Amino acid sequence: MKHTAAVVFLGCLLLLALALPSRAGEDSEPFARWGLFAREQGAENMIAWMRCSLGAILAGTRCTRPPGFAAPPFYGQFGIFVTVMKNGRVRGCYGAFDHRTDRIEELLRDYLRGALKRDRRYRPLEAFEAADAGIVVTVAGRQVPVDDIDRIDPANDGVAVTFESGEKWVFVPAEIGSVEHLKRRLSGREILQLNVFKAVTIKSQPGKVGK
């Protein structure tokens, strides 16, 4: 079934060299482990380390803060996307379903740099904006085709869209907000494939933002 949609400028930027459909099936136990991790101190340490890395990337320096986390397995199983937020708005998003390394710190640093430097759809974040910028890490499960956008749970689902032109875009939950909001961004252009994937969202909780 074809869907009608507009040119999307707010979807997460796929790492094009690696933007292939997820080859591994979603294993419920490893995915559940990511859900648990998102509520643990290790996740807070990860986001704090990424905030340090964000400031260092923009300032051209080096983050000396140790990562301080041990993440669950992801390589060959789950997509990873990094979103940079400012005042509730997306300022860059970058990631992939398949990855060039199984080293999580290296991968997160690379995708963070991509969100800051390679996503040309957004005004780049500047160094003076780094202090209160937000970082969201999305762990993406197996993609499943859907033909009804109203079946999407915007709090827990991400969306992968393939347009008639061959372009591919990914929306993580942090970008979707609501189904109606997503629909407003998908109007006027033919969609060949609409996939949904379960997502674990990791971000700093109020009062726990790392410095």
KAJOZI-V669342 format. One record per residue. N is the residue number from 1. SS is DSSP state (H for helix, E for strand, - for the rest). OMEGA is omega in radians with two decimals (NA if undefined). D_CENTER is the distance of its C-alpha to the mean C-alpha in Angstrom with 2 decimals. Layout:
{{N	SS	OMEGA	D_CENTER} {N	SS	OMEGA	D_CENTER}}
This chain:
{{1	-	3.06	26.73} {2	-	3.09	25.60} {3	E	3.10	23.67} {4	E	-3.09	24.06} {5	-	3.12	21.20} {6	-	3.00	20.91} {7	-	-3.05	19.27} {8	-	3.11	15.65} {9	-	-3.04	14.71} {10	-	3.11	11.79} {11	-	3.14	9.40} {12	E	-3.09	6.36} {13	E	3.08	8.61} {14	E	2.96	9.27} {15	-	-2.89	11.24} {16	H	-3.12	14.39} {17	H	-3.07	16.53} {18	H	-3.01	14.46} {19	-	3.13	13.01} {20	-	3.06	15.30} {21	-	3.14	15.36} {22	-	-3.06	14.80} {23	-	-3.08	18.32} {24	-	3.07	18.57} {25	-	-3.13	19.14} {26	-	3.11	17.27} {27	-	-3.00	19.56} {28	H	-3.09	19.77} {29	H	3.07	20.99} {30	H	3.13	18.30} {31	H	3.09	15.57} {32	H	3.11	17.76} {33	H	3.07	17.96} {34	H	3.08	14.29} {35	H	3.08	15.07} {36	H	-3.14	18.04} {37	H	-3.10	16.42} {38	-	-3.13	14.12} {39	-	-3.09	17.55} {40	-	3.13	19.29} {41	H	3.14	20.29} {42	H	3.11	18.47} {43	H	3.08	15.08} {44	H	3.11	16.70} {45	H	3.13	18.03} {46	H	-3.13	14.76} {47	H	3.11	13.31} {48	H	3.10	16.80} {49	H	3.12	16.91} {50	H	3.07	13.71} {51	H	3.06	15.35} {52	H	3.13	18.43} {53	H	3.10	16.81} {54	H	3.13	15.38} {55	H	-3.13	18.96} {56	H	3.12	20.46} {57	H	-3.11	18.53} {58	H	-3.12	19.60} {59	H	-3.10	23.07} {60	-	-3.13	23.61} {61	-	-3.10	24.48} {62	-	3.06	23.48} {63	-	-3.12	21.85} {64	-	3.13	24.47} {65	-	3.08	22.83} {66	-	-3.12	22.57} {67	-	3.05	19.27} {68	-	3.11	21.08} {69	-	3.04	18.95} {70	-	-3.05	19.23} {71	-	3.03	16.13} {72	-	3.11	16.84} {73	-	3.12	16.95} {74	-	-2.96	14.01} {75	-	-3.12	15.55} {76	-	-3.09	16.75} {77	-	-2.97	15.35} {78	-	3.00	11.59} {79	E	3.08	8.48} {80	E	3.09	6.12} {81	E	3.12	2.85} {82	E	3.14	4.18} {83	E	3.07	5.16} {84	E	-3.09	8.97} {85	E	3.04	11.17} {86	E	-3.12	14.95} {87	-	3.08	17.41} {88	-	-3.12	15.01} {89	E	3.09	13.77} {90	E	3.08	10.71} {91	E	3.09	12.04} {92	E	3.12	9.54} {93	E	-3.04	6.12} {94	E	3.11	6.35} {95	E	-3.09	6.13} {96	E	3.03	8.44} {97	-	3.08	10.13} {98	-	-2.91	13.03} {99	-	-3.12	13.50} {100	-	3.14	16.48} {101	-	3.05	17.03} {102	-	3.10	17.16} {103	-	-2.98	17.30} {104	H	-3.13	14.30} {105	H	3.12	15.34} {106	H	-3.12	15.81} {107	H	-3.12	12.52} {108	H	3.11	10.55} {109	H	-3.14	13.09} {110	H	-3.14	12.76} {111	H	3.04	9.05} {112	H	3.09	9.86} {113	H	3.10	12.87} {114	H	3.13	11.24} {115	H	-3.11	9.31} {116	H	-2.94	12.80} {117	H	-2.95	15.10} {118	-	-3.12	14.07} {119	-	-3.01	12.41} {120	-	3.13	15.83} {121	-	-3.08	15.08} {122	-	3.01	14.88} {123	-	-3.07	17.57} {124	-	3.06	16.75} {125	-	3.12	16.68} {126	-	-3.03	20.12} {127	H	-3.10	21.45} {128	H	3.14	23.29} {129	H	-2.97	20.20} {130	H	-2.96	18.52} {131	H	-3.10	20.46} {132	H	3.06	18.77} {133	-	3.12	15.32} {134	E	3.09	12.55} {135	E	3.09	9.55} {136	E	3.04	6.84} {137	E	3.13	5.53} {138	E	3.03	4.39} {139	E	-2.99	7.19} {140	E	3.10	8.02} {141	E	-3.09	11.76} {142	E	3.10	14.33} {143	E	-3.14	14.34} {144	E	3.14	17.40} {145	E	3.04	19.18} {146	-	3.10	20.14} {147	-	-3.13	22.70} {148	-	-3.09	22.41} {149	H	3.14	19.52} {150	H	3.11	21.27} {151	H	-3.09	20.51} {152	-	3.01	16.82} {153	-	-3.00	16.15} {154	-	3.13	13.75} {155	-	-3.02	13.41} {156	-	-3.10	12.47} {157	E	2.90	11.55} {158	E	-3.09	8.96} {159	E	3.03	10.88} {160	E	-3.04	11.49} {161	E	2.98	14.39} {162	E	-3.12	17.07} {163	E	3.12	19.58} {164	-	-3.14	23.26} {165	-	-3.08	22.97} {166	-	3.09	20.77} {167	-	3.12	17.64} {168	E	-3.13	14.37} {169	E	3.10	11.43} {170	E	3.03	8.27} {171	E	3.03	7.67} {172	-	-3.09	5.40} {173	H	3.14	8.21} {174	H	-3.14	7.89} {175	H	-3.01	8.80} {176	H	3.14	11.30} {177	-	3.12	13.68} {178	-	3.11	16.40} {179	H	3.14	17.62} {180	H	3.11	20.12} {181	H	3.10	17.71} {182	H	3.14	15.77} {183	H	-3.14	19.26} {184	H	3.12	20.29} {185	H	3.14	17.67} {186	-	-3.14	18.73} {187	-	3.02	22.42} {188	-	-3.11	24.82} {189	-	-3.06	23.44} {190	E	3.05	23.88} {191	E	3.12	21.08} {192	E	-3.10	22.17} {193	E	3.08	19.59} {194	E	-3.14	17.32} {195	E	3.05	15.36} {196	E	3.08	13.76} {197	E	3.06	11.97} {198	E	-3.06	12.09} {199	E	2.94	9.16} {200	E	-3.10	9.74} {201	E	-3.13	8.34} {202	E	3.13	9.65} {203	E	3.12	10.98} {204	-	3.05	14.52} {205	-	3.12	17.17} {206	-	3.12	19.84} {207	-	-3.12	22.41} {208	-	-3.12	20.46} {209	-	-3.14	18.63} {210	-	3.13	19.28} {211	-	NA	21.43}}
